[in-house]
């Protein structure tokens, strides 16, 4: 496999921090159900250490992955993070395997930031994202404490996750929103209006579950034929399509294996023709959405 370099995806500035657009999501390096220690911890650490070798300098995690464990593995593998942007999230608590609940009380969000700082061994989090807006807490209270922590120097830049345009605009009254992390892929397009808003305003859009292709990857499909014609896998093509969809796109495919990581990053070298991009776009709109794994 040649051309394994995330820099081929192009660059984007998250606030004042320039990153290669193809990043890495660290949800899958923990145990089953996003719970507990990884099944193969040495391989998970090798995967993390491989990232800077192939140009991946944007890494996304959360305090709820494990919980805590993903952040700790990143620290063990990559501290002091030379040339890397480590983004984390808070406000989504865990009660077991695949169980998630938003908690947006201001005192809890502050607690989450301070503990993420401790686990990552940093004095400031370069990008901290509100993992979910808690519907039980006034959103202005959640945004207000985030703005306070940014003014205090605990957070450098702020992002949001799974939000609509109205929520982004409400948050922008309190702080600059530099990223939005919503589920998006070739066949999951419900957030296209959010993506278009982010594109217009220069906000980084972080699509989670970016390799999803659903039924488009079936044998004999256009995607399957394109795979045979180009020599790239359907997943790589789906990822290349996501990258080309917008210049603010920052996909973060995740894996706990070096082999799969190399395959994902190799997609940065694929540039789809306008005709192939448009046909995938059309088919993706017509296809049924693929359920996400949770994030």
Buried (B, 14 or more C-beta within 10 A) or exposed (E): EEEBBBBBBBEBEBBEBEBBBBBBBBBBBBBEEBBEBBEEBEBBBBBBEBBBEBBBBBBBBBBBBBBBBBBBBBBBBBEEBEEBBBBBBBBBBBEEEEEBEBBBBBEBBBBBBEBBBEBBBBEBBBBBBBBBBBEEBEBEBBBBBBBBBBEEEBBBBBBBBBBBBEBBEBBBEBBEBBBBBBBBBBBBBEBBEBBBBBBEBEBBBBBBBBBBBBEBBEEEBBBBEBBEEBEBBBBBBBBBBBBBBBBBBBBBBBBBBBEBBBBBBBBBBBEBEEEBBEBBBEBBEEBEBBEEBBB
